[in-house]
Amino acid sequence: MTTDEPVLHPVGEKLPSLLQSGEHDLCPGCGEPVAIRILLETLAELGLSTSTIGVVGIGCYTAFARTLDVDLVQALHGRAPSVATGVKRMQPDKAVFTLQGDGDMVNEGLQEVLHTAARGENVTCVLLNNGVFGETGGHMTATSVLGQRTKTSLTGRDAEYHGYPIVIGDLLAQLEGAAYIARGSVQNAGAVAHTKRMMRKAFESQMAGGGFSMVEVLTMCPTGWFVPTAEGPGYMGDTLGQVHVMGELKTR
C-alpha cells in the first residue's frame, strides 16, 4: 500500500542542550540569542557542559541567566573579569568565562578586563558588542562608532563632542598576557560559522593553559539603532563592522 504523505526525517535538536528555553524578552532582530547559542554549543561540543562556570555582567543577556544550564555567578556592573579571576584561581580545572555587553565591559569595567588580560589570567571573556546600552535605554557606549545614532547621539556620534570609539579587541591584543583575541559577528550564516570557530579556539586555549582569551561578537540591535529589523545585519556591517573589523586579532 502506498501513501503520498511526506517522510519526515529528524534534523536534530532545535535548542542547544545547555539552553533550557528558547523564550526571551529581547527585541525582534536582536543578535544576542544567536551569540549565546554559539557559546552554549561550543561548551557542549568540547565536553565542558558539567565543568563550566560563567560570570554574567549587567546587560540584556542577564535575562538568559535563568535558562542557561551552566553554573553562573552574577557580578557587579563591569566587574565580571575580576570575579572570573577569583573563580578560576579557586577552580583551575573549570572552564571559566564572562558574558558581557559593550557598556558593561568597555564603559563600566574597562580597567577590569585590561588588568585581567595584562595578568594573563586563564579565563575567556565573551563580549556581545552592539554599540549601545541596550537594557538601559539605548544610549551611546564607548564602542559606538562615529556617525552612529543612539538615544544620546541622535545626530550621530561626533568625535569632537563625544570622543572616539574604543576598539577593545585591538587594545587587548597588544597586551602580553593575551593569548587569543578574535572578533566575529552573527550578521549572516557564514559569520556565525566563523564566530563559532573563534569561540572554540578561545576555550581550547584556556583549557590548554594558554592565558587570557576573548571573543568579541558584533550583534544587531535594530531598536537601539533606529533601523527596521530586517535592515539590522546590513547596518551592522556598514557601521560597527567597518571600525571593529572582524577576524583573529591575536593567536599564540
Helices and strands as residue ranges (DSSP letters): H 32-45, E 52-56, G 60-66, E 71-74, H 80-90, E 95-101, H 102-102, I 103-108, H 110-118, E 124-129, E 132-133, E 139-140, H 159-162, H 168-173, E 178-185, H 189-207, E 212-218, H 222-225, G 229-231, H 232-238, H 240-243, E 247-250
